[in-house]
Every structure is written in C-alpha cells, then in structure tokens.
Amino acid sequence: MDSQMELAFEKSKTGDKEERFQAYQTILAATDQKVDWAYEVWDQLLEDLSHKDNHQRSRAAQYLANLAISDTEMRMMEDFPMLWEVTKDEKFVTARHTLQSIWKVGIAGEPQKEMVMEFMVERFKRTDEKNYTLIRNDILQNMRNLYDYDDDETIKETALDLIGMVEDEKYVRKYRGIWKN
C-alpha cells in the first residue's frame, strides 16, 4: 500500500469531519477495483466492525465489502457473518449503510454471491425487525445491483418471488419499481 492510501486510512479515523469524508471517498474509489493491499488492512477492519464509534463500524464494513473483490484467499467466506452483524447495528444509519454496500461482496465470485443471496433472502423474510420495510427495500436494491452487475436471471427470479410474498400493496408497488426495466 502506498503512503497516500495509508494516510487516507489514518485520516478516515482521526481527521476532522471533512478530512474523514475525503479519506472515505478516496478509499471507496480505490477499492472499487482490485487492490493488492487488501490484507494489509483486513484484520484491522474486522476489528473495527465492533468499534465503539458507529462511524468507524460503518466505514470498516463498507471498506470490507469493497475489498471482497481483492480477497484472493476467500477470507470473506469465513468473515462474512461478522460483516453481516453490522447490518443489524444498534445505530440504524450504520446498519443501513452496511446493508446497502453488502452486495459488493457478491461480485467477488459465485460462492460469495450465493452466500450474500442466502443471507439477504433469510433477512427479507423477517418482519419482526423495526424498519423491516426499509431493510427489504435495501435488500431488493442490493439484488438489483447484483443482477445489473452480472445479468444472473436467478437473482431477478428470487427478488420477484420475495416481492410476491409481500402482502401490503403499497410496498409491492414500491419494490416492483426497483425491478422495472
């Protein structure tokens, strides 16, 4: 990892609000492609998933989701449950930011995609969570993102099947809107 990226990781934790945001943007942009330094930060990011600061938990989760494409050792297959736990964070904004980025794990490969889909399908079926309709919306958007990435028709079929289970017509219309076109 070059010194500029090391500085970005440092500033994403310790800088002022603007510096943290700029560092966050820099790291997300860098990790949109495969990088050769994923394991230099991997263990620290896993540790930060349970950091006392919810912003740190959120950033760590989003960075890890992005780094899944650089995970040549397939560590994510074992570490994913820790990442998934942050989608249930006590701070809903942290949980939601994590959930909205979780689809990126699925583009790392077929086993990762199957795992992410399995977790999302099970979560979609739950109606005992606060804000479950928003969670469902995010899950369906994740599925749409995965589908748009690799045109896997089984993802679309799964999403439409899940929408078919929804009883409230208002949400059926909203969720179907994600799958238009």
Secondary structure, DSSP 4 states (H G I P E B T S, - for coil): --HHHHHHHHHHHHS-HHHHHHHHHHHHHHTTS--S-HHHHHHHHHHHTT-SSHHHHHHHHHHHHHHGGG-TT-THHHHHHHHHHGGG-SSHHHHHHHHHHTHHHHTT-HHHHHHHHHHHHHHHT--SSTTHHHHHHHHHHHHHHHHHHH--HHHHHHHHHHHHT---HHHHHHHHHHT--
